[in-house]
Amino acid sequence: MPKFKFPDVDTLKSRMSELKQAAQKDKKPEEEAIPSTSIKCPSCENVFDKKELGMLKICPKCARYFRLNSKERIRLVADEGSFEELDSTLNAKNPLNFPDYEEKIAKMQEKTGLKDAVVTGVCTIGGEKAVLGVMDSGFMMASMGSVVGEKLTRAFEYATENKLPIIIFACSGGARMQEGIVSLMQMAKVSAAAAKHSKAGLLYITVLTDPTTGGVTASFAMLGDIIVSEPKALIGFAGRRVVEGTIKQKLPDEFQTAEFQLEHGFVDIIVTREEMPIKLRDILRIHSGRKDGAR
């Protein structure tokens, strides 16, 4: 058998250049023509001005939900001017000395204006006071590292101490690889804080948004007293290919969608973005025992 010879660096660079040129040639004309102020819907392929998405960020043609960042989400559900942030200065370390991790965190902070992938605080929703935690997919796909776990734990502790309900908007690609076991430890830490909050007889609502996966799904995201989801959100632990490869079966097309999870009892209710503030307000009022309009 002839001995394999690995190509040298120059050969590899040359090949990579050829592949990039080929990819540019294969681009569709409409993709090249899309101006910077426009956006293309990945579902219906409709091209439209970004302003048409509106505050709710919904495709005007097929009603697909685009992802909201934490600021947009807070603006959507919290009463205007009522949100007061908690623990805004917490910053990630590099416990495993993972290469370039500090640089990546710094770039994400500059890009998003966030310290990490979750924002927590206190607000009112329809006049009802609650602790609010919002994960942000724009920051390393809202992966759960030490800061995310610590902020959520402190949010639960604040809610318990002040006898407040808590609402968590979950969105995550899972545990943060760069922090290894430290990241996985956050699953138990946040879940323990949630259990103490529950033992105090207080309300915990989770709102699952696209995507909610991995260690977040396997811990606090599915521990809510009431589990709400946005329409068509991807909700699961392992990915479709991993599951199919394990069970050696083809899964249905709607597998791991919010609608599939609702049908199988993992989600209590699906709520649209338009209805979300009103639905959360109503749940908070019912749990508080107050009638509409009472304070």
Buried (B, 14 or more C-beta within 10 A) or exposed (E): EEEEEEEEEEEEEEEEEEEEEEEEEEEEEEEEEEEEEEBBBEEEEBBBEEEEBEEBBBBBBEEBBBBBBBBBBBEBBBBEEBBEEBBEEBEBEBBBEBEEBBEBBEEBBEEBEBBBBBBBBBBBBBBBBBBBBBBBBBBBBBBBBBBBBBBBBBBBBBBBEEEBBBBBBBBBBBBBBBBBEBBBBBBEBBBBBBBBBBEEEBBBBBBBBBBBBBBBBBBBBBBBBBBBBBBBBBBBBBBBEEBBEEEEEEEEEEBBBBBBBBEEEBBBEBBEBEEBBEBBBBBBBEBEEEEEEEE
